[in-house]
Amino acid sequence: MPGMPPAALWRLDDPTARTRLLPVSSADHCLMTRGDVLYGHDLRTGKEVWQLPAVGSTPPVQVPGDRFLTSTREGLSLCSMRDGRTQWLQRDDQLAKVLAADGATAWLLMADGSPTGGYLLAAFDLDHRKELWRTPLPSGFGNAQLATTVGPETVVVEVQVPRQMFRDVTAVRTLAIAGFERSSGRMLWNRSYPGVHGGPASVVDPAGGGRLFLLSGGRAHAYDLKSGTRLWESQALVAGTNAPPFFSGHTLYLADDGTGPIVAVDPDTGRTLWEQTLTENLEWNMLGSMTASTSGRTLYLATLHQVTATGIPSGKRLWQTGLAGVEAREPFQLAAVPGTLLVARPAAVVALPAD
């Protein structure tokens, strides 16, 4: 019936309260961390099936063939999703982290070894285990929180800000973003956008030459990354207390605090497609992130106390649910895997059927 969440498939409790979901799954397995140990869990039962210690703080990246790529103290490691075993290790003391992967190519953040401590973007061929190219990153892009979005022709690297429990919600910042030619590593453009909301407030659509959606002055704006031209300004108001914007299925989704709505925005025009008002009164630090089911039929929003499921493209609220018996200290963690939504606190993980 409407408003009732589906029955849970399984629940996993962590008495150490250190569990973090990772958006990596294949071969009926999913990944989680507890501390600096990486765990593989059976998606059908939730049971732990393997563990890989000392993987560090950099999350792994999924690659084809039921494998994942991660940076370790020794270098670049390609591992099996089924059993966690290392298939090969490429030793490299300049490797800082794995940024992204697409097909048989991965993009890596590398230290350049200079006294000034600069950083490089490198493309690495996984099949032949060789570096394809490397190029310097602009100043300020180095050991920061980077979001890397891979398109058909362009690799976009953006400096992001981490989610903070307490911050000045009226503050603004300058967003830095650069684009590189996928085939050669040549830098195509390096742009900055002042006056952007102080928290997580941007997302990239990599299709074509690429578009940047950002929140500034209480509204969403779209820019053509190739030309730098602003394409539109939305009519929907979005406070500096926003959740991170989310782009999926050719739609941009926005949310902010209070009892404010989830807003679906047409990425081509900025026109509001639908709004869905939340039933809980939220302060800004109670908002978590959004994700979509792998089928693209359902949008999920995490808050401190609930997860809300909304139908796509109707905008109809399907259900809301919490998680009994676990203290709420931060918004829920979400990870969408085929046929399943994983909902987590540091002390527990629940699997719900998706769609």
N, C-alpha and C positions, 0 to 999 in steps of 0.2 A: 504494500500500500504506500502511497506517496508520503514522504517524510520519514519512512522507516529505513534504516541502513540495512544492507544485506548481512546475513549471518556470517560471522568470521570463519575463515577456513582453518586458521590456527593462531595461537598466541605464544610468544616466546618472552620469558621474563629474564632480566639481567640484574641480579642483586648488587652488582658493582655500579650500576647506573652510568655506564660509559658507552653505550651503543650508539653508533652513527650509521645511518643508511647511506648506501652509495647507489647512484643511478646506473648500475652495471648489472646485467643479467643475460644469461644464455644457457642453453643445455639444461634447463630446469634448475638452474642455480642462481643465487643472488649473492651479492657481497655486502658485508658490514664490517665496521671496525669497532674494536673495544680497546681503548688505549692506542698503542702503536702496533697492535696485532690485527692482521686482516683475516677475516673468517669467510668461508664459503658455506652457504646454507642451502638445503634442499627446498626449492620453492613450493613443493607439494605438501611438505610436512613441517617446515621451519627448522628441522634438525640441523645442527652443525655437522658438516661432513669433512672439513679440513680447516687448517689454520696455517698462516704464514707469518712468522714473527718478524719484528723489526723492519716493517715496511716504511716507517717514517710517517710524516704528516701529509705528504702529497697523495691525493686520491688517485687510484688507477684509472685507466681509460680503456674502454672496450674496443676490441678490434675483431675483424671477421675470423671465423673458424673456431668459435667458442673459446676465445682467448682474451686476455687482458694484458695491458702494458703498464709497467710501473717503474719508477725510479727508486733504486735502493742505494745503500752506501757504496756498493761496488760498481754500480752503473745502471744500464738499461736492461730490464728483465721482462721477457715475454713468458707468460704463465698460462696454464690450462684452467678454464673455469670449472672443469669437472673435478679435478683433484688438487689444484693449486700447485702442481709441479712446474718447475722452471723448465721451459723448452729450450731457451738459450739466454745467455747473459752477455751483453756487450759492455765491457769494462770501459768507463770513461769518467775521470775525476772532475771533468768540467760540467757534467750534467747537473742541472739544478732541479728540473721537474719536467714531466710530460704535460704538454698543454692540450693537445687534441690529436685525433686520428680520424682518417677517412679512407676507407679501403685499405690498401697496403702501404699507406704513407702516414707517418706520425710527425707531429711538429713539437720540437723540444726547446726548452729554455736552457741556454748554455752560458756559463761564465766565460768571459773572453781571456781570463788569466792575466789581465793587465793590472798594474798597481792601482789604477783608478777604480777597478771593480766593475767594468762594463759588462753588458749582457748581449747575447746573440739569439736570434731565432734561427733554428735549423730544421730542415726537412730530412726525414730518415726513411729509407726504403726498407720495410720490414721483411719482404721476401728475400732480398739480396743482402740484407744486413749491412747497408752502406749509407753514408750520408750523401744526400743529393745536392744540397747547398746550405750555406749559412750566411746570414746577413746581420749587421749591427741593428739593435733596437735603439730607438731614440732615447735620449736622456730622460730619466724618470720612469721608464718602462721596465726597469730591471727586476729587482727582488720585491715586486709589489704583487698585489692580487690581480692577476690578469685573466680576462675572459677571451678565449680564442674561438672564433667562428669561421668555419671553412666553407667556402662557396665553390662553384664550378671553376672559377678563374682566379679568385682572390682569397687570401687569408687575412682576416681582420683581427687585430690584437687591440684590446681595450683595457685601460687601467680602471679597475673597479675599487669600490670601498667595501670593507667587510661589514657584515651586519653587526650592529652594536646594541647592547641592551639599553644604554643611556646615551643620548646625543642631543644636540641642539637641533630641533626639528625645523627651525627657521633658517638654519645655515645653508649656504649654497657653496658650490665648488666648481672648478673647471675640469671638465671631462676631457681626457686625452685618448685619442684613438688613431691607429695607423693601419694602412692596408698594404699588402705585399702581393706581388704576382706569384700565383701558386707554382708555376712551372720553373721560375728562376730565382725567386726570393727578392727581386727588385722592389724597392719601396715605391709604391704608386702615389701615396699621399700620407700626410701626417697632419691631423687636424686637432683643434681644441675648441671646446664649447663652454663658455662661461655661464654662470647663473643656473647651473643644474642643481636639482634638489640634493641635499647633503647625504642622504642614504642611498641604497641601491635604486637607481632611477633610470636605467637605460637597457636596451636590448637591441640586437642586430638581426636583420633579415638578410641572409647571405645571397639570396637569389639575384641573378643578373649582376649588376655592378654593386649591389648592396644598398640597404637602407638602414639608417639609424633612427630608432625611436627613443626619445628622451623626455623627461619630465622637468619642466622649467616654468616658473611663474604661475604655478597652479594648473597648468595644462600640459597635455601631451603634444609633442612636435615631431615631425618626420623630416629627415634630411636625406638627400641623395648623396651617398658617400663618394661616388665617383666625381661628381661636379662640385659638391659642397652646397648645393642649392637646397633651401628649405622648401618642402613640398606642401605642408599644411600645418595648421594648428587646430587641435580638436576643440569642440565646444564643451566637452565634459570637464568638470573641475576635479582636480586631483590635488589633495593637500600634501604638504611636505611630510605627512605622517603615512605615506603610501607604503604598500607592499611592493616588492620588486615587480616591475611590469613583466608580462609573460607573452611571448609570441609563439603561436602554434596554429597549424592548419590554416594559414593565410588570415589569421585574426589576431589583433592585439588586445590583451586583457589588462585592465587596470583595477586597483582596489585601494581604498584608504580607510581611515579609522572611523570612530563614531558608529552610527548605524548606516554609514554610507554604503553605496552599492558596489557590486562587482559590475564593471562596465566593459562591454565588448565593442571594439572600435574597428571600423573598416580601415585597413592599412593603406589603401590607395587614396582615400579621401579624408580620413579623420572623422567620418560620420559615425555617430553612435548607433550600433545595431540593436543592442538591448541592454537593460540594466536589471540587476537582481539585488534587492535590498537584503542585508544580513539581519538576522533576528536577535543578535547579541550586541550589546553596547561595548565598543572596543576602545581602549586607549591605544596609542600608536605602537607601543612596544608589544602589543598582543597579536599583531599581524605577522603571519608567516609567509611562506612562498606559495605559488600556484604551480600546478602541473596538470597535464591532460592524460587521459587514458591512451594507451598505444593505438586503440582503434580510432581515436579522435572524436569520440562521441560524448565524452564527459570531461568537464573542467572541475578540478579540485582546488579548494583554497584552505590552507591551514591557519588556524588561529590558536590562541593560548589554550582554549578549552574545547574547541570543536574542529571537525573537518566538514566542509560543506561541499556537496556534489551538485553541479549544475549541468543541465543538458545543453549540448551543442548540436545544432545552432539555435535552438528554441529559446535559451535563456531561462528555462523553467527549473526551479529548485527541485532536486530529486530527493535528497535526504541530508540530514545533519547528524553527527554522532560525536561522542567523546570517548574516553577510555577510562574505565573504572579502576580504582585501586592504585593509581599512580599519581604522584604529586605533579602539578603543573607549574613548572619553572620557566619554560620557554615554549614557543609555538611548536606544534607537531612537526615532525619531519615526514616528508612524503617521497615516495619513489614509485613510479608507474612502470610495471613490467607487463609483458603480454598476459592479458586476462586477469591481472591482479593489481590491486593497489596496496602497497606497504605503508602502514601508518605507524610512527614510532615516537616514543619518548626515550630518553637515555636509559630508562629502566625497563622498557617493554616494547615489543614489536607485534603488531597484529596484521594479518593478511586478510584483505576483503576482496570478494569477487568484483571485478570491474566490468561494467556494461552487461 
